[in-house]
Amino acid sequence: MRLNINDSEHLDSPNESDIQRSVEHLGREEFLVLSSEAGYFVQTYHNSDGSFALEHRLGSSEQHYLVDSSLITVDDVQRAFRLFLRQSADLLSLLDWQPLSLVEDVQRVDEAPQIPVDALVEYHGVLMAADWPQEIEDAQEIRNYLMHGQRLSRVPLSAHVGAGEPAGLCQECGVQRAQFHVPGCRHEQCPRCQGTLVECSCQIDVD
């Protein structure tokens, strides 16, 4: 088992005390992921309003579930993590798990069957191609666009969490709240017309 604490700390073979402490001290807009192997995990995101998003995955995208944040407490999150740590089947009946619904034609960043497992890395709590985290980091350096003669600040994910974005992650490019999308992502909002950037008629000028 491995516990990922907001990408800032990783614990191998955590115990129940580690999990309880990590959940209790999880800051808002931070996440925890407890994984047993690639594609098998339970994860939570501490929303800015104090609620918790909670997801559970059993290998494939067809076995990825979440719980309505309004129906769970921090105690439920701790119980879910403890049961996953024990590999207990009781986790499946603990809460009202619902299949994760994704926007049509949008592929999760950790759903890449054409990429060998050993070419994937865990980043922001999901699996993605090993070179993609650098794309995310590079995207944070692009803070504005020159559009129709005006320099406009880009819109980060925190300003518009759309459908299919559980736990504060963009399900296409993998950035988390307060980060800028990777250019070309179909979820990025246009700073000029507030529409979808890749679909609107606004043009990005060449500097």
N, C-alpha and C positions, 0 to 999 in steps of 0.2 A: 504494500500500500504506500501511496505517496500523497502528501498533503501540500497543495500549492496555496500559499497565503498571498493573494493579490500580486503574484509574480515577484514579490519582494523577498520571500522566504519559502524554502521547500523542506519539508520534513519527510524523511524516509522512515517507514514503519512507525507511524504515529500511534499513540495509545488514546484511550477515551478521554483522559485528562487533557491531552494536547488539543483534541477536537473541541472539548467544552470551552477551554480557555480561548481558542482561536475564534470560535463563534461569538463568545461574549465580548471579545475585544475587537471584533470586526468593525471598522469604521464605515460610515455611510459612503456609498459609491465605491465600495471595495468588495472583493469576492473571495470565495474559498472553493477549491476543487479537490475532492478526494477520489483518487483513481486507483484501480487495481491493475489495469492493463489498458492498452490503446482502445479507446471507444467505450470503456466501461467506467462510469464515474457517477458521482452525485455532486452537484455544485449549487452554490447559493450566491446571490448578489444582494447586498444591503442597500436598498433603494434610498434615495434622498429623503423620502417621506417617513423613513423609519421601518417600513415593511420589508419583507424578505422575498425575493424570487427564489424558487427552488426547482431544480431539474434533476432528472435521473435518466441515464442512458445505459442500454444493455447491448452495446455493440454497433448496431446499425441505426440509420436515421429513422427507420420504421419502428424502432423500439426506443424512441426518445420521448420522454414524458415531462410534464411540468404540472405545478399546482397553482391554483389561483392565489395570488399573494394576499388577497383580503381574507382568505380562509385559514391562514396558518400563523403561528406565533414563533418566536425564537426557540421555544421549547420543542416545537415540531421539527424545526431545522436540526436541532441537536440530536433528537431521536433518530431522524433520517440518516444523519451521518454516522451515528453509533451503529445502527443496524447494517449499514453498508460496510462499515469496518468489520463487523462480525460475519459478513456475507450471509445475513439472515434473510430468508424468504419473506419474513414479516414486513419487510420494507414495502413490498408491493401492495399490501393491504392497509398500511399505516395511514395513508392519505388518499384523497380523491385525485389520483393521477390522471391526467388527460393527455392524449397524444399531442405532440408539438405540431402545430399547423404553421406551415411556411408559405410565404407569398409565392404564387405560381411562377415557375421558371427561375426562382432564386435558389441557388445551391449553397448550402452551408459551407463555410470555409473548411470544416473538418470532414466534409464528404467528398473525397477525391479518389475514387476507386482506381483511376489510372495511375496513381502515384503509389509506389511500393511503401509498405508500412515503415521500413527503415529510412525512408526519405521524408517522413513527417516529423514535426516537432510540436510540442505543446506550448501554446502562447496565448495569453488571455483566457486560459482555461479550455481552449479547444485545440483540435489538431489541424495543422495546415502544412503546406509545402515548406520545406526547410528554408527556402530563400524568401518567403513572404513576410516574416517579421521585419526584415530590413526594409521592405517596401512600405510597411506601416510606419517605421521610424522615419524614413525619408519624407513621407507625406506630411509629417508634422512640421517640417521646415518650410513648407509652402503655406504661408499664412494668409495670403490674399491673391486675388486674381485681378488683372487689368481687363476690364470689360467695357467696351464702347467708350473708351477714353477715361473711365473712372477706375480707381483702384479700390476694390471692395474686399472687406474681410470675409474669409471663408466661414461657412456655417458648420460648427462642430456637431458631433452626434448628440451631445447633451441638450442641444436646442430643439431637436426634433426626433424623438424616439418613435419610429414607425412600426407598422404591423410586421410581425415576424422577427422582432428584435428582443427576445427574452434576455434577462440578466444583463441588460445594458450593452449588448454587443451587436454590431452590424453583422447580419448573417451573410452578407456578400463579401465584404473586404476584411472583416474581423477586428475593426477598431472598437474601442470601448468609449463610454461616455466621456465627453470633454476632449476627445481626440478628433482630428480631421480625417475624413475618409481618404482612402487611396484614390487619386485622380482616376476618373473613369467609372467609379462605383455607381451603380444604378440607384443608390439610396441617397446620394449627396444632393443637398438642397441648393438651388441657385441663389447667390446672395443679391442678385439684381431683381429677379421677378418672384422669388420664393417658390418657384416651381421645382420640378425635378431637373437637375442640371443637364443630364444627358438627353433629356427629351425637349427642353425648352428651346426657343429660337435665339436666346442670348448667345453672344459670341465672346470667347476669351481671346483677347488681343495678344499678339506675339510681342513680348518685351524687346 
